[in-house]
Amino acid sequence: MTNATSPIVTVLMPVYNGEHYLSDAIESILNQTFTEFEFLIIDDGSSDKSLEIIKSYSDPRIRIVQHTENSGLISTLNEGIELASGKYIARMDCDDVSMPERLQKQYDFIELNTDVSVVGSWAWAIDAMGNITGEIKTLSRVSTAAAELFFTNPMIHSSTFFNRQFVLSIGGYNINFERAEDYYLWINVVKNKGKILNLPIFLLKYRDHTSNVSNTFSDRQEAVARKAIQYAYSSLINYALSIKRIALLRDFCLHPNIPHERLDKLKAILLLRQLRKIFMSQFKANQEAMEYLQSRISSIALCCVSSKINKILINIIL
């Protein structure tokens, strides 16, 4: 790629004190089979050796922006979207690893499916040493990925590849949703008639360790996730759901196997019954979404009961 040629894709990677895994992340992008990209790395005031590591690479596709002070992830992401030269943006985290064919697969898909605004992928979970510890299989159909927004975040942020201009047009990341900024963005994409989905292939190695955002700020992230879900209900189906009721719903979604109080189980079943009626009304024209939501509600409801007889009753009630 020459200076006279605009890149098709901007890989956007904010970095803040990421020295431990930074080289793996950078090299996984530089070794992509798709080559028409710029690699926009924004060092957000790191105090470790991150900047030194970034500058050790001489690849002309790398474009470095340096902050003298820490601005925070959301401000840095929005800055990166503004500065990007590419038609598309591929998000990357400085502790993850992209598979060599990631950019090519996502670029080919989104060019052929121009109605899709954001495409993610499945991921391998890896530990601090890079060992694969599990699989993260996200929803791969437009209707089911959008429907999952009512329960949890259906996308792995660092696997996403999106239309830059569309995301700019809807305001980018919202500073009021720190720790769940991506969740808010996907809701806003769908609200504005965009489509989201995940390719059912493993294009990322997602680092699951004690120092990443999802673990370090888990309580804060959960609180903001509930706020995002509340936004999903209000903005997508014009339904007001209280944070208290969202917390109850999330408790059974995230912790289905831990003991729950009988009263909480009853409250959850009644809430699910109410949500089912709302979903049936709102999604009657979208059979695939309705079937998914029905299945999702039933699976959560079954966590509220234990005996086989009660499970039969749940199916009758719902």
N, C-alpha and C positions, 0 to 999 in steps of 0.2 A: 504493500500500500504506500503510495507516494503522497506527498503533501498536497498535491493537486487533486487527489482522489478522496472524496468523502467516504468514510467507512459506512458500511451497511448497518453494522451492529456496534453499539458501545457496551462493553462489559464494565459495569459499575461496581467497584469494590471499595467501600469505606474501610479504613483501618484505624484502630485505636489500641495501642499496646498489644499488637498481635504477633510478636516476634516468634513465638514457639512453633506456629504452623504456617507462617506466612509464605515461606519458600514453596511448600507443597501446593498452596493455593495458587500462587503466581505461575508456577510451572505447569499446573494443570490447564491453565488458560492459554499459555504460550504454545502448548503442545496440541491445541485443537486442530482437527482436520479442516475445519472452516477457518479461513485466514483473513477474510475481509472485515476486520474489526479494529477498533481502538480499545485499549485497555486503560480506562480512566480510574486511577487509584488516588483516593483522597486520604491523606494522612491527617487525622483529626487531632493534632496536637499530642502525638505519642511521646512518652517520656522514656521508652525503652529503645531497642535497636531497630524498630520497624522501618523508619525512614532510611536508615543505612542499608537495610536488606533490600528495600524497594529500589534504591539508587544503584545497587550492585548489578542490576539487569540493564543491558544496553539495547534491548529490542526496541526498534523505532515505533512500534505500535503502543508502547507504554507512554501514558501521559500522566504526569504527577502534579497533583495540587497539594500544597502544604499549608496547614493551619498552624498558626503560632500558639493558639489556645484551643481547647476542646470545645466544639460547638454542639456536640450531641449527634446521635445517629440520624434523627429525622431531618434536622437542618442540613446535614451533610448529604443525605439522600436527595433531598429536594434541590440542593445546589448542583449535585451531579446530574440530575435530569435536565436542569437548565443548561449546563455546560456541555452536555453530550452532543456529539455530531451525528450519531447514528439514527437511522429510522426506527430501529428497535433497541431496547435496552435489555441486557441480560444481567440479572442481579447475581452477585457473588459475595460470599462472606470469606473473611480472611483466615478462617479455620476449617473451611470445607474444601472438597476436591471435586472438580468437574471431570466427568468421563470424557475421553478424547473426542467423541462424536456428538457431544451435547449441543453445541451451537449449530452444527449442521442439521441435526434432527429437528431442533426447534425452529430454526429459520425456514427449512423446507415446509414444515407443517403450517406455520403462520402465513407464509406466502401463498399457500394453496387454499387456506381457510381464512379469508380476509375478514370474515365476520367475527373471528375470535380476537379478543383484545389482550388476553393474558394466557400463556400456556406454561404449565409447570411440568413436573415429572415425578416418578417414583424415586426413592433414594435408598441407598444402603446406609444403615447406621454404623458408625465406626467409633472406636474408643480413642483415648488419648494417644495410643500407639499406632493407630491406623488400622487396627484389626476390625473386621466386619463383625458386628454383634447382633444385627437384625435387619429386617426389611421395613420400609415405610411405604406402604402402597396407598396412594391417595386416589380420589375419585376421578375417573377418566371420561366422564360424559358431561356435557354442558348442563343438562337439567339437574343431574344429581349433585354436581359440584356446587351449583348455585343453591340448591335446597339445603345442603349441609351447612351453609352460612348461618342457619337458624340454631345450630347446635355447637359448632366449633369451626376453627379455621381449616378449610379444605386444601390449602396450598402450603408447600414448603418454600418459604420466602426466597432462599438462596438458589432454588431451582427454577425460578420464574424468568420468563422472557416476554416482554410486553411492548406494545405499540407506544412509543414515546409521546407522540402528539396527542393521543387519546388520554393518556394519564395526565399530561400537562393541562389538557382542556377541562379536566374535572378537579384540578387543584392539587394533584400529587398527594403526598403523605400529610396527615393531619397531626400537628404538634400536640393536640389534646389526647392522642391515643398512644402515647409513648409506651413501649413494650408490646403493643399490639397494633402498631402502625400499618403493618401489612394487612391484617385482618380488616381494619377499617377500609383500606384501599380497595380490597376485593369487593366488599359490600357496595362501595361507591361506584365501582365499575359496573356491577350488575344493576344498580339503581339507575345508572345512566345508559342502560340498554346495551352494555358491553357483555361479552361472553367470556367465561373462564373455564378452563379444564386442565387436566394433567395427562401427559402422554404415559401410557402404561408400560414404560420401560425405565430401567435404572440409569439415570444420567448424572447422578450426583452421589457423592459420599458425604453424608451429613455428620459432622463431629458432635457426638453426644458426650459432653464432659462437664465437670462441676463448675467450670468457670464461664460457660457460655450464657447468653442472656436468658435463655429459657429456664435455666436452673438457678442462676444467681438471683434473679428477680422474680421467682415463681409466684410469690404472693401478690406482688404488684402487677405482674402480668395477668394473673387470674382476675384481679379486680378490673383491669382495663378490658380484658376479654369479655367479661359480663357486660360492660358498658357497650362494647362493640355489638354484642348480640342484641342488646336493647335497641341499638341503632338499626340493626338488620330488620327487626320486627316493625319498627316505626316507619322506616324508609321504604321497605320492600312490600309490606302488606298493610301498612297503616294501622298497626295494632300496638297498643301500649301494654307492655309487659314489665312489671316491676323488677328491680334488681333482686329483691328478695326471692321472687319466684324463679328468676333466672338462676340464682345460686342453688336453689333446690334442684332444678333441672340439671344443672352442670354437675352437681354432686353425684347423681345417679349415672350421668354420662361418663364421668371421669373415674369414679370409684364404685363400679357395679358390684364388686365382690366383698366390700367391707360391710359390717352390720349397720343397719339403719333403724332408727326408731319407727315403731309401727305407725304413729301419727304422721311422720314424714312420708312414709310409704303411701299412705292413703292420700295425703295432699298431692304427692307426685302423680298418682294415678288419675286423680280428678283434673289436675292440670293437663296431663297428656290427653285426656278425653276432650277437654276444651280445645286444645291445640289441634287435635285431629279434625274437629268440626270446622275450625277456621281454615285449615289447610285444604280441606275438601271444597270449601267455598271458593278459596282463592286460586286453587290450581286445578279446577275441574276440567279446564281445557288442555292441561298438560299431563297426560296419562303417566308418562315416565316419571316425572317429578312427584306426582301423587302416590304412585306405587312405592317410590323410594321413601317418602315421608311416612307413609303408612308402616312400612317395614321398620323404619328407624324408631318410630313411636312404640311399636310393639316390642322391639328388642329392649328398649329402656324400661317399658312397663314390666317385662318379665324379670327384670332385676329387682322389682319391688316385692316379688312373691317367691316362695320356696317350693311348696308342694305342687304335685302334678295337677291336682284338682283346682287349686287356686289359679294355676296358669291357664287352665281351660276357661275359668271364669273371666280372667283378664281378656282373653280373646273374644269372649261374648260381649263384655262391657265396652271394649274399644271398637 
